[in-house]
Amino acid sequence: MKNSTQMHILDLLSNGPSSFMAIYGTLNRLVASETKQFMVSELWKQMLVLSQKRLIRLKLMVPNGKFSSISQLDLLHIQKAYEKKLPDMNCEVHEMSVDEIGLWLEMTPAGRSTWEGVTKIDL
């Protein structure tokens, strides 16, 4: 896997599912510089690539705490909501602890195999 953003996403999902907001905040703390913030659009693009490759699964947490499937229309609305909200946040842990928009990412078995194969090469 040559894309470092995709690898960072898989790294962050290796211990379990995570919200889009938490991944965004972590990437901004880890890889963004003081002058350049990690872009929502870049994370969104790489997340969709991983989903299309079936390396991750996308789920929407609804108000009752359960997960529901996501339509393409839902994804458009969700993306716009994150693009509006996230750039104005400071990416502090306390700001990212509750993802009110509700998109969650989960690594699939294929994603785990890919991640394990890449991380073994790096050792």
C-alpha positions as CSV (number, residue, x, y, z in Angstrom):
1,M,0.0,0.0,0.0
2,K,1.7,3.2,-1.2
3,N,-0.8,5.8,0.2
4,S,0.3,6.9,3.6
5,T,-3.1,8.4,4.5
6,Q,-4.8,5.0,3.8
7,M,-2.1,3.3,5.9
8,H,-2.7,5.7,8.8
9,I,-6.4,5.0,8.6
10,L,-5.8,1.3,8.8
11,D,-3.4,1.8,11.6
12,L,-6.0,3.7,13.6
13,L,-8.6,1.0,12.9
14,S,-6.3,-1.9,13.8
15,N,-7.6,-1.9,17.4
16,G,-11.2,-1.5,16.6
17,P,-13.8,0.8,15.0
18,S,-13.5,4.5,15.2
19,S,-15.5,7.6,14.3
20,F,-14.6,9.7,11.3
21,M,-14.1,12.7,13.7
22,A,-11.7,10.8,15.9
23,I,-9.6,9.7,12.9
24,Y,-9.6,13.2,11.5
25,G,-8.5,14.6,14.9
26,T,-5.8,12.0,15.3
27,L,-4.4,12.5,11.9
28,N,-4.3,16.3,12.4
29,R,-2.3,15.8,15.7
30,L,0.0,13.2,14.1
31,V,0.7,14.3,10.5
32,A,-0.4,17.8,10.0
33,S,2.1,20.6,10.5
34,E,1.6,23.7,12.5
35,T,0.8,25.7,9.4
36,K,-1.2,23.1,7.4
37,Q,-4.3,21.3,8.7
38,F,-5.2,17.9,7.4
39,M,-8.1,18.4,4.9
40,V,-11.5,16.7,5.4
41,S,-11.7,16.2,1.7
42,E,-8.4,14.3,1.6
43,L,-9.4,12.0,4.4
44,W,-12.9,11.6,2.9
45,K,-11.4,10.6,-0.5
46,Q,-9.0,8.0,1.0
47,M,-11.7,6.6,3.2
48,L,-13.9,6.0,0.1
49,V,-11.1,4.3,-1.7
50,L,-10.6,2.0,1.3
51,S,-14.3,1.3,1.4
52,Q,-14.5,0.6,-2.4
53,K,-11.6,-1.8,-2.0
54,R,-13.6,-3.4,0.9
55,L,-10.8,-2.8,3.3
56,I,-13.0,-0.9,5.6
57,R,-16.8,-0.8,6.3
58,L,-18.7,2.5,6.9
59,K,-21.6,2.6,9.4
60,L,-23.8,5.4,10.6
61,M,-24.6,5.6,14.3
62,V,-28.2,6.8,14.8
63,P,-29.5,8.7,17.8
64,N,-30.4,5.5,19.7
65,G,-26.8,4.3,19.5
66,K,-27.4,1.6,17.0
67,F,-25.8,1.4,13.5
68,S,-27.6,1.7,10.2
69,S,-26.6,1.3,6.6
70,I,-25.6,4.3,4.6
71,S,-26.9,5.4,1.2
72,Q,-24.9,7.5,-1.3
73,L,-27.2,10.4,-0.5
74,D,-26.5,10.0,3.2
75,L,-22.8,10.1,2.4
76,L,-23.1,13.4,0.5
77,H,-24.9,15.0,3.5
78,I,-22.5,13.5,6.0
79,Q,-19.5,14.8,4.0
80,K,-20.9,18.3,3.9
81,A,-21.6,18.2,7.6
82,Y,-18.0,17.2,8.4
83,E,-16.6,19.8,5.9
84,K,-18.6,22.5,7.7
85,K,-17.8,21.4,11.3
86,L,-14.3,20.0,11.4
87,P,-12.1,22.8,9.9
88,D,-13.3,25.2,12.7
89,M,-12.3,22.8,15.5
90,N,-8.9,22.8,17.2
91,C,-8.6,18.9,17.0
92,E,-8.2,18.7,20.8
93,V,-9.1,15.3,22.2
94,H,-12.0,16.7,24.2
95,E,-13.5,18.3,21.1
96,M,-13.3,15.0,19.1
97,S,-14.6,12.6,21.8
98,V,-18.2,12.8,20.7
99,D,-19.0,12.5,17.0
100,E,-22.5,14.0,16.7
101,I,-22.5,13.4,12.9
102,G,-22.0,9.7,13.5
103,L,-20.0,8.1,10.7
104,W,-17.9,5.2,12.0
105,L,-15.3,3.2,10.2
106,E,-14.4,-0.5,10.8
107,M,-11.6,-2.6,9.4
108,T,-12.8,-5.6,7.4
109,P,-11.0,-9.0,7.5
110,A,-9.5,-8.1,4.1
111,G,-8.3,-4.8,5.5
112,R,-6.7,-6.6,8.5
113,S,-4.8,-8.9,6.1
114,T,-3.6,-6.0,4.1
115,W,-2.6,-4.0,7.2
116,E,-0.8,-7.0,8.7
117,G,1.0,-7.7,5.4
118,V,2.3,-4.1,5.1
119,T,3.3,-3.9,8.8
120,K,5.2,-7.2,8.6
121,I,7.2,-5.8,5.6
122,D,8.0,-2.7,7.6
123,L,9.4,-4.6,10.6
